[in-house]
Amino acid sequence: MFPCARCNLQSTDGTLCSVCKRRFDFPCAGITESGYRKLGERRHFWRCTECKTNTPSAPSSRAQSPSVPSIETLHEELKKISLQLSPLASLIADVKTIKSDVTNLQNDVKVIKSDVTSLQKSIEMAHESIKDYSTTINSLETRLRVVEDKTEYISKLEADITRINQLLNDKEQWSRANNVEIRGVPQKNNENLFDIAMKIGNVADYEINKCDINFITRVPSRQNNGPKSIVMALNNRYIKDNYVAAVRRMKHLNLNSLGFAGDGRFYVGDHLTVENKQLLSKTKSIAHDKKFQYVWVKHSKIMVRKSPTSPIIVIKSAGDLLKLT
């Protein structure tokens, strides 16, 4: 509590004059409480109306000439003004800092805008590329469907070709049903192939006459370093089968028995097609690996048996080799 310097009434809050050091309540000070609070640090420099006008507190009947402030008073006023302006200097510095930050922020915004523009261009280019890729993929998918269709068609054609080749091979083999192939007989100039064929029949105790032979000739052998094979076409298949069976019953067939020097062996069998000869070679190789005891040809068919009591397997194509287990 304090007494107001003007109305002398007790008050709990009020103003304090920085010059005369007197306290006033807010109505006598001529300022509202909120206005006084808003002064902040400037409240320390607040002056009452008498100090502001430099008029004496006691009334005077005659006019007095204004007093000239002293140097000390001016100095004090300057100090007060400096104190009042010091927050403003700090505020100016803050404003400068804010301006610098705003400038930097503007520059950053420009860089971001530039980056966004570049990104948009990149996205547009990516979209174009995606469109091109999509077009390419659609084209490839279309071509792939065509290829798949062709593949199915090719598979059918391959199956048909395999079947046709098998039929042709069967027909060719059937046309050789009466043929006998003799391998390993040396070739001489002015040789008589009829005599050789009949000598083989005599050695095997199955005589044939010249009239039983439709034709006889030598053909190139798959083994270029050996003599050409002799192919003999008999008049019917029964004579051919009996002739081949008789020769095969002979344990020891050698060239010496035919009048050739040396004891080399010769072989008599069905006249197989090239394809069937290749199939026979593969069959012998696999049969050897799988421990099959018997591989032979009868009636121009390749036959295999694992043991004397096991069933006979007929090999007609490469697919039948899978049966050899």
GUTI-238759 format. One record per residue (C-alpha): residue in one letter; x negated, y negated, z. Coordinates in nm, 4 decimals, always signed. Each point is the difference from the previous one (the first is absolute). Layout:
A	X	Y	Z $
...
// end
This chain:
M	+0.0000	+0.0000	+0.0000 $
F	-0.1098	-0.3538	-0.0702 $
P	+0.1662	-0.3472	+0.0079 $
C	+0.0561	-0.1563	-0.3428 $
A	-0.2153	-0.3133	-0.0359 $
R	+0.2959	-0.1837	-0.1534 $
C	+0.3184	+0.1181	+0.1751 $
N	-0.1752	+0.1337	+0.3120 $
L	+0.2206	+0.3110	-0.0084 $
Q	-0.1451	+0.3392	+0.0830 $
S	-0.0598	+0.2233	-0.3038 $
T	-0.1428	+0.3491	-0.0520 $
D	-0.1431	-0.0633	-0.3465 $
G	-0.0909	-0.2961	-0.2125 $
T	-0.2762	-0.1822	-0.1826 $
L	-0.3380	-0.1300	+0.1102 $
C	-0.1425	-0.3231	-0.1506 $
S	-0.3609	+0.0531	-0.1092 $
V	-0.0820	-0.3690	+0.0699 $
C	+0.1753	-0.1076	+0.3225 $
K	+0.0306	+0.3579	+0.1293 $
R	+0.3620	-0.0573	+0.1048 $
R	+0.2614	+0.2706	-0.0261 $
F	+0.3439	-0.0491	-0.1500 $
D	+0.3007	+0.2217	-0.0409 $
F	+0.1010	+0.0652	-0.3584 $
P	+0.2870	-0.2561	-0.0207 $
C	-0.2211	-0.2822	+0.1383 $
A	-0.2904	+0.1107	-0.2219 $
G	+0.2190	-0.0423	-0.3111 $
I	-0.0735	+0.3539	-0.1308 $
T	+0.1872	+0.3283	+0.0175 $
E	-0.1424	+0.3012	+0.1747 $
S	-0.0196	+0.1993	-0.3269 $
G	-0.1687	-0.2906	-0.1784 $
Y	-0.2541	-0.0246	+0.2786 $
R	-0.0682	+0.3743	-0.0167 $
K	-0.0549	-0.0201	-0.3756 $
L	-0.2896	-0.2445	+0.0522 $
G	-0.2172	+0.2872	+0.1117 $
E	-0.3528	-0.1196	+0.0773 $
R	+0.1046	-0.3520	-0.0905 $
R	+0.1909	-0.0195	+0.3315 $
H	-0.3341	-0.0858	+0.1621 $
F	-0.0054	-0.3230	-0.2014 $
W	+0.3635	-0.1017	+0.0532 $
R	+0.0541	-0.3584	+0.1180 $
C	+0.2933	-0.1715	+0.1620 $
T	+0.1701	-0.2935	-0.1743 $
E	-0.1796	-0.2581	+0.2202 $
C	-0.3426	+0.1386	-0.0821 $
K	+0.0882	+0.0210	-0.3688 $
T	+0.0931	-0.3718	-0.0138 $
N	-0.2759	-0.1059	+0.2459 $
T	+0.2540	-0.2155	+0.1894 $
P	-0.0206	-0.0324	+0.3749 $
S	+0.2450	+0.1998	+0.2001 $
A	+0.1122	-0.3139	+0.1927 $
P	+0.2090	-0.2499	-0.1923 $
S	-0.1496	-0.3439	-0.0757 $
S	+0.1823	-0.3267	-0.0644 $
R	-0.2518	-0.1321	-0.2428 $
A	-0.1681	+0.1539	-0.3001 $
Q	-0.3521	+0.1207	+0.0304 $
S	-0.2475	+0.0296	-0.2773 $
P	-0.0792	+0.3569	-0.1061 $
S	-0.3096	+0.1468	+0.1590 $
V	-0.2833	+0.1251	-0.2151 $
P	-0.0831	+0.3650	+0.0795 $
S	-0.3452	+0.0647	+0.1266 $
I	-0.2607	+0.2144	-0.1721 $
E	+0.0485	+0.2693	+0.2617 $
T	+0.3717	+0.0047	-0.0701 $
L	-0.0602	+0.0269	-0.3746 $
H	-0.2518	+0.2726	+0.0627 $
E	+0.2513	+0.1861	+0.2093 $
E	+0.2647	-0.0445	-0.2694 $
L	-0.2407	+0.1292	-0.2637 $
K	-0.0761	+0.3024	+0.2156 $
K	+0.3727	+0.0588	+0.0397 $
I	+0.0516	-0.0312	-0.3736 $
S	-0.2923	+0.2358	-0.0630 $
L	+0.1505	+0.2503	+0.2390 $
Q	+0.3348	-0.0390	-0.1746 $
L	-0.1613	+0.0500	-0.3417 $
S	-0.2203	+0.2956	+0.0993 $
P	+0.2848	+0.2522	-0.0495 $
L	+0.0605	-0.1599	-0.3391 $
A	-0.3613	+0.0687	-0.1049 $
S	+0.0388	+0.3613	+0.0983 $
L	+0.3280	+0.0078	-0.1889 $
I	-0.1702	-0.1467	-0.3096 $
A	-0.2707	+0.2670	+0.0235 $
D	+0.2701	+0.2662	+0.0265 $
V	+0.1773	-0.1510	-0.3021 $
K	-0.3250	+0.0146	-0.1979 $
T	-0.0495	+0.3612	+0.1014 $
I	+0.3573	+0.0786	-0.0981 $
K	-0.0536	-0.1763	-0.3355 $
S	-0.3125	+0.2095	-0.0581 $
D	+0.1892	+0.3153	+0.0938 $
V	+0.2862	-0.0988	-0.2300 $
T	-0.2487	-0.0600	-0.2826 $
N	-0.1582	+0.3412	+0.0594 $
L	+0.3437	+0.1557	+0.0174 $
Q	+0.0954	-0.1657	-0.3287 $
N	-0.3178	+0.1380	-0.1594 $
D	+0.0802	+0.3441	+0.1385 $
V	+0.3522	-0.0278	-0.1378 $
K	-0.1442	-0.0897	-0.3427 $
V	-0.2294	+0.3049	+0.0127 $
I	+0.2919	+0.2195	+0.1073 $
K	+0.2134	-0.1412	-0.2834 $
S	-0.2802	+0.0743	-0.2444 $
D	-0.0338	+0.3528	+0.1374 $
V	+0.3768	+0.0508	-0.0190 $
T	-0.0021	-0.1218	-0.3599 $
S	-0.2837	+0.2390	-0.0858 $
L	+0.1835	+0.2805	+0.1807 $
Q	+0.3172	-0.0740	-0.1942 $
K	-0.1949	+0.0123	-0.3247 $
S	-0.1603	+0.3266	+0.1074 $
I	+0.3411	+0.1413	+0.0892 $
E	+0.1377	-0.1080	-0.3372 $
M	-0.2960	+0.1627	-0.1751 $
A	+0.0490	+0.3110	+0.2142 $
H	+0.3665	+0.0064	-0.0982 $
E	-0.0971	-0.0197	-0.3647 $
S	-0.2550	+0.2770	+0.0502 $
I	+0.2599	+0.2101	+0.1808 $
K	+0.2388	-0.0550	-0.2885 $
D	-0.2707	+0.1100	-0.2442 $
Y	-0.0817	+0.3022	+0.2160 $
S	+0.3683	+0.0823	+0.0289 $
T	+0.0354	-0.0166	-0.3768 $
T	-0.3089	+0.2168	-0.0422 $
I	+0.1250	+0.2511	+0.2585 $
N	+0.3399	+0.0179	-0.1678 $
S	-0.1722	+0.0591	-0.3323 $
L	-0.2206	+0.2685	+0.1546 $
E	+0.2995	+0.1649	+0.1638 $
T	+0.1783	+0.0076	-0.3338 $
R	-0.3046	+0.1486	-0.1697 $
L	-0.0421	+0.2451	+0.2882 $
R	+0.3563	+0.1208	-0.0426 $
V	-0.0695	+0.0492	-0.3690 $
V	-0.3191	+0.1907	+0.0844 $
E	+0.1868	+0.2118	+0.2557 $
D	+0.2632	+0.0808	-0.2583 $
K	-0.2738	+0.0813	-0.2497 $
T	-0.1776	+0.2102	+0.2642 $
E	+0.3091	+0.2090	+0.0531 $
Y	+0.0371	+0.0322	-0.3746 $
I	-0.3690	+0.0872	-0.0351 $
S	+0.0343	+0.2626	+0.2730 $
K	+0.2863	+0.1556	-0.1930 $
L	-0.2035	-0.0161	-0.3186 $
E	-0.2978	+0.1605	+0.1728 $
A	+0.2237	+0.2787	+0.1274 $
D	+0.1435	+0.0430	-0.3498 $
I	-0.3487	-0.0033	-0.1545 $
T	-0.1213	+0.2574	+0.2522 $
R	+0.2991	+0.2182	-0.0762 $
I	-0.0504	-0.0427	-0.3753 $
N	-0.3719	+0.0773	+0.0295 $
Q	+0.0844	+0.3099	+0.2003 $
L	+0.2480	+0.1074	-0.2683 $
L	-0.2545	-0.0647	-0.2745 $
N	-0.2651	+0.1923	+0.1910 $
D	+0.2422	+0.2872	+0.0526 $
K	+0.0870	+0.0015	-0.3689 $
E	-0.3657	-0.0142	-0.0990 $
Q	-0.0776	+0.2827	+0.2412 $
W	+0.2935	+0.1967	-0.1405 $
S	-0.1414	-0.0446	-0.3496 $
R	-0.3199	+0.1630	+0.1312 $
A	+0.1849	+0.2943	+0.1520 $
N	-0.1600	+0.2423	-0.2483 $
N	-0.3500	-0.1528	+0.0233 $
V	-0.3062	+0.1445	+0.1697 $
E	-0.3037	-0.2097	+0.0929 $
I	-0.3410	+0.1700	+0.0072 $
R	-0.2769	-0.1970	+0.1697 $
G	-0.3730	+0.0594	+0.0337 $
V	-0.0623	+0.1826	-0.3302 $
P	-0.3101	-0.1416	-0.1780 $
Q	+0.0560	-0.1606	-0.3370 $
K	-0.1867	+0.1259	-0.3093 $
N	-0.0067	-0.0933	-0.3619 $
N	+0.2235	+0.2104	-0.2259 $
E	+0.1543	+0.1675	+0.3048 $
N	+0.3111	+0.2139	-0.0359 $
L	+0.2438	-0.1027	+0.2697 $
F	+0.2380	+0.2858	-0.0838 $
D	-0.2750	+0.2511	+0.0778 $
I	-0.0752	-0.1715	+0.3319 $
A	+0.3682	+0.0098	+0.1036 $
M	+0.0344	+0.3667	-0.0972 $
K	-0.3254	+0.0934	+0.1776 $
I	+0.1366	-0.1572	+0.3190 $
G	+0.3180	+0.2106	-0.0427 $
N	-0.2089	+0.3145	-0.0445 $
V	-0.2041	-0.0782	+0.3157 $
A	+0.3255	-0.0517	+0.1948 $
D	+0.1591	+0.3167	-0.1454 $
Y	+0.2682	-0.2016	-0.1754 $
E	-0.0514	+0.0176	-0.3729 $
I	+0.1444	-0.2641	-0.2259 $
N	-0.0016	-0.0121	-0.3768 $
K	-0.0757	-0.2899	-0.2254 $
C	+0.3670	-0.0061	-0.0987 $
D	+0.0922	-0.0718	+0.3654 $
I	-0.1884	-0.3299	-0.0217 $
N	+0.1814	-0.2981	-0.1497 $
F	-0.3114	-0.2203	+0.0003 $
I	-0.3238	-0.0391	+0.1917 $
T	-0.2394	-0.2953	+0.0219 $
R	-0.2402	-0.1839	+0.2280 $
V	+0.1082	-0.3204	+0.1726 $
P	-0.2086	-0.2603	+0.1860 $
S	-0.0616	+0.0847	+0.3635 $
R	+0.0356	-0.2372	+0.2923 $
Q	-0.3578	+0.0926	+0.0826 $
N	-0.1944	-0.1611	-0.2819 $
N	-0.3190	+0.1867	+0.0900 $
G	+0.1591	+0.3441	-0.0473 $
P	+0.1240	+0.1872	-0.3077 $
K	+0.3388	-0.0839	-0.1430 $
S	+0.2873	+0.2120	+0.1248 $
I	+0.1686	+0.2507	-0.2289 $
V	+0.3779	-0.0394	-0.0277 $
M	+0.1882	+0.2991	-0.1423 $
A	+0.3723	-0.0113	-0.0828 $
L	+0.1575	+0.3469	+0.0079 $
N	+0.3222	+0.0878	-0.1763 $
N	+0.2039	+0.0356	+0.3194 $
R	-0.0283	-0.0762	+0.3697 $
Y	+0.0128	+0.3627	+0.1101 $
I	-0.3161	+0.0878	-0.1891 $
K	-0.1626	-0.3108	+0.1505 $
D	+0.1048	+0.0866	+0.3565 $
N	-0.1176	+0.3602	-0.0335 $
Y	-0.3289	-0.1084	-0.1580 $
V	-0.0740	-0.2489	+0.2790 $
A	+0.1077	+0.2425	+0.2739 $
A	-0.2237	+0.2767	-0.1398 $
V	-0.3036	-0.2277	-0.0118 $
R	+0.0595	-0.1241	+0.3536 $
R	+0.0085	+0.3562	+0.1301 $
M	-0.3584	+0.0418	-0.1079 $
K	-0.2303	-0.0656	+0.2978 $
H	-0.3103	-0.0777	-0.1969 $
L	+0.0342	-0.1902	-0.3250 $
N	-0.3338	-0.1017	-0.1450 $
L	-0.1267	-0.1156	-0.3354 $
N	-0.2175	+0.3047	-0.0390 $
S	+0.3121	+0.2122	-0.0539 $
L	+0.0880	-0.2207	-0.2982 $
G	-0.3440	+0.0399	-0.1612 $
F	-0.1490	-0.3282	+0.1305 $
A	-0.3367	-0.0144	+0.1715 $
G	+0.0093	-0.0523	+0.3765 $
D	+0.2449	+0.0926	+0.2701 $
G	+0.1916	-0.3310	+0.0199 $
R	+0.3716	+0.0132	+0.0624 $
F	+0.2893	-0.1111	-0.2179 $
Y	+0.3602	-0.0733	+0.1010 $
V	+0.3375	+0.0731	-0.1563 $
G	+0.3223	-0.1686	+0.1044 $
D	+0.3122	-0.1896	-0.1020 $
H	-0.0536	-0.3004	-0.2265 $
L	+0.1026	-0.2793	+0.2394 $
T	+0.0702	-0.3584	-0.0958 $
V	-0.2501	-0.2671	+0.1052 $
E	+0.2349	-0.1170	+0.2739 $
N	+0.0478	+0.3529	+0.1342 $
K	-0.3765	+0.0602	-0.0052 $
Q	-0.0500	-0.3096	+0.2130 $
L	+0.2790	+0.1135	+0.2322 $
L	-0.1638	+0.3447	+0.0287 $
S	-0.3337	-0.1610	+0.0937 $
K	+0.1669	-0.2092	+0.2743 $
T	+0.1911	+0.3035	+0.1227 $
K	-0.3200	+0.2062	+0.0345 $
S	-0.1707	-0.2814	+0.1912 $
I	+0.2877	-0.0483	+0.2475 $
A	+0.0565	+0.3743	+0.0352 $
H	-0.3669	+0.0400	+0.0942 $
D	+0.0275	-0.2700	+0.2654 $
K	+0.3262	+0.1438	+0.1374 $
K	-0.1398	+0.3575	+0.0129 $
F	+0.2311	+0.1444	-0.2703 $
Q	-0.1326	+0.3334	-0.1237 $
Y	+0.1624	+0.0244	-0.3422 $
V	+0.0389	-0.2415	-0.2921 $
W	+0.0915	+0.1390	-0.3430 $
V	+0.1893	-0.0758	-0.3216 $
K	+0.2796	+0.2216	-0.1301 $
H	+0.2223	-0.0768	-0.2926 $
S	-0.1714	-0.3417	-0.0185 $
K	+0.1126	-0.0787	+0.3587 $
I	-0.2345	-0.0799	+0.2865 $
M	+0.0625	+0.2154	+0.3056 $
V	-0.1462	-0.0104	+0.3512 $
R	+0.0155	+0.2388	+0.2944 $
K	-0.1645	-0.0472	+0.3392 $
S	-0.0171	+0.3683	+0.0889 $
P	+0.1139	+0.3302	-0.1513 $
T	+0.3217	-0.0120	+0.2058 $
S	+0.0801	-0.3720	-0.0297 $
P	+0.2504	-0.1320	-0.2582 $
I	-0.1120	-0.1123	-0.3452 $
I	+0.0012	-0.3770	-0.0637 $
V	+0.0471	-0.1175	-0.3598 $
I	-0.1809	-0.3268	-0.0800 $
K	+0.1763	-0.1872	-0.2807 $
S	-0.1093	-0.3565	+0.0779 $
A	-0.2299	-0.2005	+0.2248 $
G	+0.2882	-0.0406	+0.2450 $
D	+0.0044	+0.3759	+0.0579 $
L	-0.3545	-0.0204	+0.1405 $
L	+0.1554	-0.1378	+0.3198 $
K	+0.1383	+0.3472	+0.0601 $
L	-0.3517	+0.1285	+0.0627 $
T	-0.0219	-0.0326	+0.3784 $
// end
